[in-house]
Amino acid sequence: MKMSKPKRLHPIAAITSFFKQLKEMIFPIIASTVFGGGMKEWSTLFIPLGFVIFALISGLLTWFRYTYRIEENELRIESGVFVKKKRYIPFERIQSLNQSEGILHRPFGLVKLSIDTAAKADALEAEGELVAITKEEAVRIQTIIAEAKNGGISAGSENVNTSQPEIVIYKIAPKELFLLAATSGGVGMIISAIIAFAAQFSQMIPYKKLFHRFEDIITNGMVFVSILVFIVFIFVWVVALISMMLKYADFKVVKSGEDLIISRGVIEKRQVTIPFKRIQAIRISQNILRQPLGYATVYLENAGGGLNEQDGITKFMLLPLVKRKDIEGILQRQFPEYQLDVALKGAPKRALLRYILKGVLIPVPVIAIAVGFFPVWGWLSVLILLPISVLQYLRHRDAGWNITDDQLTLQYRLIDKNMIFLKKKKVQALEQQESFLQTRKNLASIKATVAAGFGGSHGKVVDIEQEHADQIYRWYSYEQKAARA
């Protein structure tokens, strides 16, 4: 079998490694600079400079010692500055090869290739990364692995046919891009990041002195303070809006052979390849802002490796924002085995009281304590029961299920409304749950789990008719499968 010689990454990988090392040292550098008052002046200058030089040398050595090659149906990576590490990744374990293109990559026509497997040790890291290779090299590696797994040409061949017919399934429109950014949770994330960042420097920045100087303004100028807070929130919202628009700009879904290729981004371009055979379920999600506008987001639950930057499991965004009524038309041709337009059976009316009580009973002790210690303001906390009751009512209204041949459809709401479509052969576990109080009301809950990520992914409907739960369980049970066989 023909083998490839060990190759090094592009030299830009040394700069990437340098910045990575520098990022990890940022707090020691700041600490040595800020708290170095007792040292001599030359120390406060040379200690941070020493960190920078160390990061630079480490980046160069990391690049020099990092090699990769294709051999014996494996991608073999060797690395390590002081301790040499060897990582051999068999082709059959590779589930996805994902590309991203950062600011440093683009001028040189480079990409980062992430290799994900079903048995990787860390859900938040790829099994292997080639942080800086040419686009042509990335395509060559992807094609060699795909051909070898499909029983085609021998792995290690340098000349392969990379042409694949491509069909564009979806491309985000400017209006949808703006709505996606405007209705996302990016604002809250940025505010949280600002607060967390400020907390890191609580011992360095004299907040009390700063606030003391503005005490008179705050006391005598509530209108000014209100306007200032409003301006800050508008600024944060604009920053989050622009950030999300740059992140998901040029979002495109392409079908190439037996794979779906999802690409997006302007400043940092990313590309994810999802084999159809690894798709475990389809999920349609609507948050409280998008649902009134008639928009939804479609996710694919994917078995095996793959990084979802939002929650660390293998859930890929297929359609970031699309009219709910248009989803069936977009997906049905690509997923003909799924029934996406189904009529649901909901939770019975007698379950509504249980939904509301389960929601309001949780904050009641907190409200009682607030009323006891703060008689005036404490009673205002009672108002929180109203939005909780409304949310619980929506959870009851949106709960539903359907069985169509070999497909189970579950609809439920936590905060967002979710509808998940599961094929029987992909369901790893199905649980029927009945508490004592549920049994008295002839109610039960159903939870179905598919293999996606390390903890799996699931859908759950609560307090449906007990006979309906029994029907779902019989549909999935092994005894029923044996009878049909």
Order of alpha helices (4+ residues) and beta strands (2+ residues): beta-alpha-alpha-alpha-beta-beta-beta-beta-beta-beta-alpha-beta-alpha-alpha-alpha-alpha-alpha-beta-beta-beta-beta-beta-beta-alpha-beta-alpha-alpha-alpha-alpha-beta-beta-beta-beta-alpha-beta-beta-alpha-alpha
